[in-house]
Amino acid sequence: MSYLVLVRHGQSEWNLLNKWTGWTDIELSKQGREEAKKAAELLKDITIHKAHTSDLKRAQETLEIILNELGHSDIDVKKAHQIKERHYGDLTGMNKDEAKANFGEEKFKLYRRSWDVPPPNGESLKDTYDRAIPYYEQEILKDLKEGHNVLVAAHGNSLRAIVKYLENIADDKISELEIGTGVIHVYEIDENGEILNKEIRDHNK
């Protein structure tokens, strides 16, 4: 049995401003760094052997803080563009409240939470899923099947894609899944890659 630990990066400077960030390489806010430290506190009972993160610095910084706090700064870390955030296209950098006023409630919800409707010049969650899941199967699952406890520090949508895959969440139900900054999903995985148990660890509770 191995542990799969999924953690969304801490609050970024653009999260603080309620902006769509996507592929823009924004750093953590002061609160985001604190959230990463709190996440580490919640993971002290798990020895991490391998780690994966995206090619964006807010996820990398979150991972670095967690590994340093846990004394695991020397472990193998893979950085992969496949598990970066969803590309928000023309919405990138736009304040979400302003976007809702511009597009209307219905279109705003479609762009923000639908399964397969992308914003103009951007990606849908399905597009994100289609690049994140092959990486999960080829790289992350490989580590788990070898008996390693694996930490994945990534983004709201790339992690929603992985959770959808793991829990077989229906396309029309995935809009209900929200993963807050610094929130952790811990899965116990057997040697065949099947879920034995799941726990959510939330620094806000």
C-alpha positions as CSV (number, residue, x, y, z in Angstrom):
1,M,0.0,0.0,0.0
2,S,1.2,3.5,-0.9
3,Y,0.0,7.0,-0.1
4,L,-0.9,9.4,-2.9
5,V,-1.0,13.0,-1.6
6,L,-2.6,15.7,-3.8
7,V,-2.1,19.3,-2.6
8,R,-3.2,22.4,-4.3
9,H,-0.7,25.2,-4.2
10,G,-1.1,27.9,-1.6
11,Q,-2.8,31.2,-2.4
12,S,-1.0,33.1,-5.2
13,E,-0.8,36.8,-5.7
14,W,-3.5,36.6,-8.3
15,N,-5.7,34.3,-6.2
16,L,-5.6,37.2,-3.6
17,L,-6.8,39.6,-6.3
18,N,-9.5,37.1,-7.5
19,K,-8.0,36.9,-11.0
20,W,-7.9,34.0,-13.4
21,T,-4.3,32.9,-13.4
22,G,-4.0,29.9,-15.7
23,W,-0.5,29.6,-17.2
24,T,0.7,33.0,-15.9
25,D,3.7,32.3,-13.6
26,I,2.6,34.1,-10.4
27,E,4.2,33.6,-7.1
28,L,2.6,32.7,-3.8
29,S,1.3,35.4,-1.5
30,K,2.3,35.6,2.1
31,Q,-0.9,33.7,3.0
32,G,0.0,31.1,0.4
33,R,3.3,30.4,2.0
34,E,1.6,30.0,5.3
35,E,-0.9,27.6,3.8
36,A,2.0,25.5,2.5
37,K,3.5,25.4,6.0
38,K,0.1,24.4,7.4
39,A,-0.2,21.7,4.8
40,A,3.2,20.3,5.9
41,E,1.9,20.2,9.5
42,L,-1.0,18.0,8.3
43,L,1.4,15.6,6.5
44,K,3.8,14.8,9.3
45,D,2.5,11.3,9.6
46,I,3.4,10.4,6.0
47,T,6.9,9.8,4.8
48,I,7.2,11.2,1.3
49,H,9.4,9.2,-1.1
50,K,8.7,10.9,-4.5
51,A,7.2,14.2,-5.6
52,H,5.7,15.7,-8.8
53,T,4.8,19.3,-9.5
54,S,4.1,21.5,-12.5
55,D,6.3,23.9,-14.4
56,L,4.7,26.9,-12.6
57,K,6.5,28.4,-9.6
58,R,3.5,28.7,-7.3
59,A,3.2,24.9,-7.3
60,Q,7.0,24.4,-7.1
61,E,7.2,26.9,-4.2
62,T,4.4,25.1,-2.3
63,L,6.2,21.8,-2.8
64,E,9.5,23.2,-1.7
65,I,8.0,24.6,1.5
66,I,6.3,21.3,2.3
67,L,9.3,19.2,1.7
68,N,11.6,21.5,3.7
69,E,9.2,21.5,6.6
70,L,9.0,17.7,6.5
71,G,12.8,17.3,6.2
72,H,12.4,15.6,2.7
73,S,14.1,18.3,0.6
74,D,16.5,15.7,-0.9
75,I,13.8,13.5,-2.5
76,D,13.4,13.0,-6.3
77,V,11.1,15.8,-7.8
78,K,9.7,15.7,-11.3
79,K,8.4,18.9,-12.9
80,A,5.9,18.4,-15.6
81,H,3.9,20.8,-17.8
82,Q,1.2,18.2,-18.2
83,I,-0.1,18.9,-14.6
84,K,0.0,22.7,-14.9
85,E,-3.2,24.7,-14.4
86,R,-5.9,25.0,-17.1
87,H,-5.2,27.7,-19.7
88,Y,-7.9,30.3,-19.3
89,G,-7.3,32.0,-22.7
90,D,-8.9,35.4,-23.0
91,L,-10.0,35.3,-19.4
92,T,-6.4,35.2,-18.1
93,G,-5.7,38.1,-15.7
94,M,-9.4,39.1,-15.6
95,N,-11.0,39.7,-12.2
96,K,-13.7,37.0,-11.7
97,D,-16.3,39.5,-10.4
98,E,-15.8,41.7,-13.5
99,A,-16.0,38.6,-15.8
100,K,-19.3,37.6,-14.2
101,A,-20.7,41.1,-14.9
102,N,-19.4,41.0,-18.5
103,F,-20.5,37.5,-19.5
104,G,-23.5,37.0,-17.3
105,E,-24.0,34.3,-14.7
106,E,-24.7,31.4,-17.1
107,K,-21.7,31.8,-19.4
108,F,-19.5,32.6,-16.4
109,K,-20.4,29.3,-14.8
110,L,-19.8,27.5,-18.1
111,Y,-16.4,28.9,-18.5
112,R,-15.5,28.4,-14.8
113,R,-16.9,25.0,-14.0
114,S,-18.1,23.1,-17.0
115,W,-16.5,19.8,-18.2
116,D,-16.0,20.5,-21.9
117,V,-16.7,24.2,-22.6
118,P,-13.4,26.2,-23.0
119,P,-13.2,30.0,-22.6
120,P,-12.2,31.8,-25.8
121,N,-8.7,30.7,-26.8
122,G,-8.3,28.5,-23.7
123,E,-8.8,25.0,-22.3
124,S,-11.7,23.2,-20.9
125,L,-11.4,20.9,-17.9
126,K,-11.6,18.0,-20.4
127,D,-8.5,19.4,-22.2
128,T,-6.7,19.6,-18.9
129,Y,-7.8,16.0,-18.1
130,D,-6.5,14.8,-21.5
131,R,-3.0,15.9,-20.7
132,A,-2.9,15.3,-16.9
133,I,-4.2,11.7,-16.8
134,P,-1.7,10.1,-19.2
135,Y,1.0,11.7,-17.0
136,Y,-0.6,10.3,-13.9
137,E,-0.8,6.8,-15.5
138,Q,2.7,6.8,-16.9
139,E,4.7,8.6,-14.1
140,I,2.7,9.0,-10.8
141,L,1.0,5.6,-10.8
142,K,4.3,3.9,-11.7
143,D,5.9,5.4,-8.5
144,L,2.9,4.3,-6.4
145,K,3.0,0.7,-7.8
146,E,6.7,0.6,-6.8
147,G,5.6,1.2,-3.2
148,H,6.5,4.9,-3.0
149,N,4.5,7.5,-1.1
150,V,3.9,10.2,-3.7
151,L,3.2,13.9,-3.2
152,V,1.7,15.9,-6.1
153,A,1.7,19.7,-5.7
154,A,-0.3,21.2,-8.5
155,H,-3.3,23.3,-9.4
156,G,-7.1,23.5,-8.8
157,N,-8.0,22.1,-12.3
158,S,-5.2,19.6,-12.9
159,L,-6.0,18.1,-9.5
160,R,-9.7,18.2,-10.2
161,A,-8.9,16.2,-13.3
162,I,-6.9,13.6,-11.3
163,V,-9.6,13.3,-8.6
164,K,-12.2,12.9,-11.4
165,Y,-10.2,10.0,-12.8
166,L,-9.5,8.4,-9.4
167,E,-13.1,8.6,-8.1
168,N,-14.8,8.1,-11.5
169,I,-16.8,11.3,-11.1
170,A,-19.4,11.8,-13.8
171,D,-18.9,14.6,-16.4
172,D,-22.0,16.4,-15.2
173,K,-21.0,16.2,-11.5
174,I,-17.4,17.4,-11.7
175,S,-18.6,21.1,-11.5
176,E,-19.4,20.4,-7.8
177,L,-15.8,19.6,-6.9
178,E,-13.8,22.5,-5.5
179,I,-10.3,22.2,-4.1
180,G,-9.2,25.1,-2.0
181,T,-5.6,26.5,-1.8
182,G,-3.5,24.4,0.4
183,V,-6.1,21.7,0.8
184,I,-4.9,18.1,0.7
185,H,-6.5,14.9,-0.7
186,V,-4.8,11.8,0.7
187,Y,-5.5,8.4,-0.9
188,E,-4.3,5.0,0.2
189,I,-3.5,3.0,-3.0
190,D,-3.0,-0.7,-3.4
191,E,-0.5,-2.5,-5.6
192,N,-2.9,-2.5,-8.5
193,G,-3.5,1.3,-8.3
194,E,-7.0,1.0,-6.7
195,I,-8.2,3.3,-3.9
196,L,-8.4,1.7,-0.5
197,N,-9.2,4.9,1.4
198,K,-9.5,8.6,1.0
199,E,-9.2,11.5,3.4
200,I,-9.3,15.3,3.0
201,R,-7.1,17.3,5.2
202,D,-8.0,21.0,5.3
203,H,-6.0,23.6,7.2
204,N,-9.1,25.7,7.5
205,K,-10.8,23.1,9.8
